[in-house]
Amino acid sequence: MQRANRQQAEAERERGKNIHAKEIEASQKLADAAKVRNQPSDSAPLPANSYGIGVERNNDCVSPAHRYHIISWTRNLAAKVRWLLEEKRGRGRAGA
């Protein structure tokens, strides 16, 4: 019985050592990645903002937006389009 307990305790110690070694290895990899990320590169510097990216590469910049903002923007746009169409047809000139 005691021998079985000793063997189990030894197995748990070995498992703990393996886990600790893996944790140290993972933390070392993270530290190395942080060093590489923080090193200045020889390549061209990145633009400071998204406007710079769009201007330099002549493309659109897309940023995430909450659904509420998209719905609100769409409704406002639809209302403005309706107003412009009414103005064009002459309905909105009653107050002028």
N, C-alpha and C positions, 0 to 999 in steps of 0.2 A: 504494500500500500504506500509506504513512504517512498519507495523507489519510483513508483508511478507518479507520485506528486512531484518528486525531484525532476523527473523527465519532463513533466508538463511545464514546470516552472522554467526549466532550461529552454524548452521550445518557445515559451512566451518571451523570454529574454532575447533569444535569437530573432524572433519576429520583430520585437521592439527595435533591435539594432538595425535590421533591414529597413524598417520604416524610417528610422532616424537617418540612415544613410541616403534613402531616397529623398527625404525632405531637404537634406543638405545639398544634394545634387540639384534639386529643383530650384532652391534658392540661389545657388551659384549660377544656374542658367539665367534666372531672372536678372541677377546683378550684371551678368555679361551682356544681356540684351539691353539693359538700361545704359550701360557704357557705350554700346554701339549706337544707340538711338541719340545719345547726347553728343556724340562726336560731330564736329563740323565736317561737312562733306565737300568734295571738290566740285560737285555738280552745281548747276545754277540755283540760286536761292529761290525759295518758294515765295510767292506773293503774300503780302501781309493780310489780305482779306479776299473775300469771295468776288468782289468787284474786280480786283486785279486779275483773278483767274479768268473771268469772263472776257475781259478786255484783251489779255495777252493771248489767249487761245481761241478767241472768237467763237465761244460757245455759250450755251445757257447754263446758269447755275441753278440748281434745284436744292431747296432746303426743306426739311420736314415742317409740316404745319398741322395743327390740331384740326380735327374734323369740323369743330364749331367755327373756326375762322374761315375755312373753305366754304362752308354753307353760307355764312354771313356775307362773305365777299361775293358769292354767286348771286345771292338775293339782291344785294345792292347793285350789282352789275345789271341784273335783269330789270330792276326798277329804273335805272338810268337809261337803258335802251328803250323801255316803254315810253319814258318821258321824251326822249329825243324823237321817237317816231310820232308821238302826239304833236310835238312842236313842228315837225316837218309837215304834218297834215293840216296844221293850222288850228287844232283844238286848244292848244295851250295859250293862244293869243288873246283870250277874253279879258285877262287882267291888264294887258298892255295898252 
